[in-house]
Amino acid sequence: MAKIYIKKTVVEKPIKSRKEIISFLLNYSKALSFIKTSKMEIEFISN
């Protein structure tokens, strides 16, 4: 019979993030745009 191995789950502490970092990431993702052409994909920040 096949053996069943159970991997122990690691309990991680929740990450405390600052409001400035969350705001920066959200604004960056809103400004990021992609244009796909037949040969390449172009990404740019529209700020």
C-alpha positions in Angstrom: 0.0 0.0 0.0 1.1 3.5 -0.6 2.2 5.6 2.4 0.4 8.8 3.1 2.7 11.6 4.2 1.2 14.6 5.9 3.1 17.8 5.6 3.0 20.0 8.7 1.5 23.4 8.1 3.6 26.3 9.2 1.8 29.0 11.1 3.0 32.4 10.1 2.5 35.6 11.9 0.3 38.1 10.0 2.2 40.9 8.3 1.5 44.4 9.5 1.6 46.8 6.6 1.6 50.6 6.7 -1.0 52.6 5.0 1.6 54.4 2.9 2.8 51.1 1.4 -0.7 49.9 0.6 -1.5 53.3 -1.0 1.6 53.3 -3.1 1.0 49.8 -4.4 -2.6 50.5 -5.2 -1.7 53.7 -7.1 1.1 52.0 -8.9 -1.2 49.2 -10.1 -3.8 51.7 -11.2 -1.2 53.5 -13.3 0.4 50.5 -14.9 -0.7 49.7 -18.4 0.1 47.0 -21.0 0.0 47.1 -24.8 0.3 43.9 -26.7 1.5 44.0 -30.2 2.1 41.1 -32.6 5.8 40.8 -31.6 6.1 42.2 -28.1 4.3 43.4 -25.0 4.9 46.9 -23.8 4.3 48.0 -20.2 4.3 51.6 -19.1 3.3 53.8 -16.2 0.8 56.5 -17.2 1.8 59.3 -14.8 
